[in-house]
Amino acid sequence: MGSPILNKIGLGNIDILFVIIFLVLCIVILLVMLIMQNRKLNDLIGRYEKFMQGSRAKSLEKKITDLFEEQSVQKSLLENHSRQIKEIFRKHQSAFQKMGFVKYDAFKEMGGKLSFCLVLLDERDNGYLLNSVHSSDGCYSYTKRIKAGQSDLELSPEEAVALKKAIEDKE
């Protein structure tokens, strides 16, 4: 059974049922695509509303501007803090960080280990050695400069022990 419309377009020998089935199939495919696009649109609307959070375009523009200004302030603070940390680190290197301490009896007739040797060193093992010798006549103190863990002057055994303790100080 031929259709006059199909005959006019040159498809007169095709059954109308096949055309209707083809058109129904196209409608079903288009409905599936419409449902998929609707879901994508709803997802996009949800993300948009979350992004806007009740804001209008003007207030959103202000929020973005405020964020850029805040980022600029944060960057400035970071640079300032970096400079301060470098300065503190530079000063810390020359601060006394290591200590060696030895108490001893300077003279055999004296007891109680009243004499002592104190060594204070920085990170590079530079610093001072303070020796205080207690005798029956009084107490005498003197210092020696330490550079790179060495003294220009000869060290007594107690001073050498105190210097070694300071150099090995891990705290």
N, C-alpha and C positions, 0 to 999 in steps of 0.2 A: 504494500500500500504506500503510495507516494504522496508526498506533501507538495502543494503548489509552491510553497515558499522555498523548499529544498530544491525543487525543479528549477526555479528562477536563478538560484545561485550555483547550479550545476551539481548538486548532491542529491538528485532525485531518486537514485537507486538505493540510498541508505534508509534503513528503517527508522522511523521517528522514535521508537523505543530506545535505540542506542543513543540518540541525541539527548533524550531526556535523562538517561542514566549518566551520560557524560556531564551534563549540566548539574545534576544533583551531586555528583562526585566533586565537581568544581566548587559548589556551594559549601560542601562539608570541609574541603581543604581551606577555603577562605574563612570559614567559621573557626577552625583550629588556629589559623594564623591570627585571626582577630583576638581570640582568647589569649594567645601568647603575647601579643602586642599590648593587650590590656594589662596583663601581669607586669610586664616591663615598665609600663607607664605608671602603674601603682607603686612599684618599687622606686622609681625615679621621683615621684611625688613625695614618698616617705622620706627619702634622703634629702630632698630639697627642703621640706618642712623641718627636718632635724637641723639642717645647716642654718636655716633662717631663724629658728627658735622664736617665732613670734615677732621677728623684726621686719621692719620695712626697709626698702632699698637705702634710704638715707641713713638710718641707724646702723645698717650693716656696713655701709661705707665708713662711718665713724669708727665702728669696731675694728675694721681692718687698719685704718689710719692709726688708731690707738695701739694696735699690736705692733705696727712698724716702729712707732715711737718707743714703745717698751723694749723692743728688740735693740734699738739703738742705745738706750740707757743700759741695758744688760751688757751689750758689747763694750761700752765704755767702762762699766764696773769691772768686767773681766780683765780688760787691759790694765786697769789700775791695780787690781789685785795681783795680777801677774808681776807687775813692777815691784809691788810691795813684797811679794814672796821672794823674788830674786834678791832684793835688798836684805831681807831677813836672812836668807841663805848665805849671802856674802858676809854679813856680820857674824853669823853663827860659825863660819869656818875659822874665824880668828878668836872665838871664845874658848875658854878652857873647857875641855870636854873629857879629858882623861886625868886620872889622879893616881899617884902612888904614894903610900905612906908607910914609913918604917919607924918603930920606936926601938931605942937601943940604949945601952949603958956606954957612955963615952969613956968613962974611967973605971977601972976595976974597983977602986975603993968606994965608988958611988953605986947605990942600988936603986931599984924601982923603975928603971928604964925611963928616966926623965928627959933624955935627949931624943930628938926626932928629926926625920928628914921627910919633907913634903915636896912632891913633884907635881906641877900642874902643866898640862900640855894641851895644845889645840889639835885640830884634825890632822894637821901636817907634822905633828910631833915637835912643834916649836913651843917654848914656854920657859918656865923658871923652876929652879930647884932651890928650896929654902931649907937650910940646915940650922937647927938650933941645938947647941951643945951646952949641957947643964953640968957645971962643976961646983966644987965647994966655994969657989971665989965668986960665982955668979953664973949668969946665962948669957951666952954669946950666939948671935945669929948672923948668918951670911947667906948670900944667894949666888947662884951660878946660872948663866943663861944657857938654854938648851936650844939647839937648832938642828932640825931634822933628826932628832933622837940622839944627838951627840953633844958633848960639852967640850969647849976649848981647853978647859982646865981638867986636871986629873981628878977622878972621882974616888971617894973612899968606898970601901966595900958596902957600907949601909946606903950610900948615895946611889951606887950602881944597882942595888936591889930595888930601891924605890923607883929609879928610872925605868928599870925593866918592868916593874909592876904597872907603871903608868902607860908605857908603850903597849903592853898586853891588855890594858883595860878595854873591855868590849862594850861597856855601858856608855 
